Structures are given as C-alpha cells and as structure tokens.
Amino acid sequence: MSTTTPEETTGTETPEATIAAARERIDALDDRIIGLVQERMAVSDVVQRTRIASGGRRVSLNREMEILARYRDALGRPGTALAMTLLELCRGRI
C-alpha cells in the first residue's frame, strides 16, 4: 500500500499513476472507516443492552442529539446525514 498523497508527488508521475495511488489510499481509508463503524456498532450494542437491562430505553434521544450536533459542527450539513446513518446502523430504525 502506498502512502503517497497527491500533494507529495514529485511531478514525474503520470496522472494515471497519481490517480491510482490516490484511489489506493482511499480504499485503505475506507477499510479503516468500515472497521471503525463495525467497532462502533459493537460498542453501541453493549450500551443498548446495558441500558435495557437496567430498566432504561433502548435509545437515548438526548445522546443522539449530541452526536448529531457533533457531526454537524465538524462536517456541516452533510455531517448530520452521516451521523443519522451511523445512528441507524448502530441502533436500528426507530
């Protein structure tokens, strides 16, 4: 796996090589993101099971609002959509 970014090219690479290297990096990042989402899903499952076992609800709307705000603040409006997708993956549809 190459860790060269387009900004780090020497200028001697062809556009095709630059694109191929960047796509390889994107694929590696996507693999990491998928792994992190799967890890988040597992941790969320622990939280939900523990909350239910202690008499609480499966979903904490206050906590979800915090997560939505965090993603929106960091990534703008598309961050809200991303957070909604993550929440749905981690807790299912409500």
Secondary structure, 3 states (H helix, E strand, C coil): CCCCCHHHCCCCCCHHHHHHHHHHHHHHHHHHHHHHHHHHHHHHHHHHHHHHHCCCCCCCHHHHHHHHHHHHHHHCHHHHHHHHHHHHHHHCCC
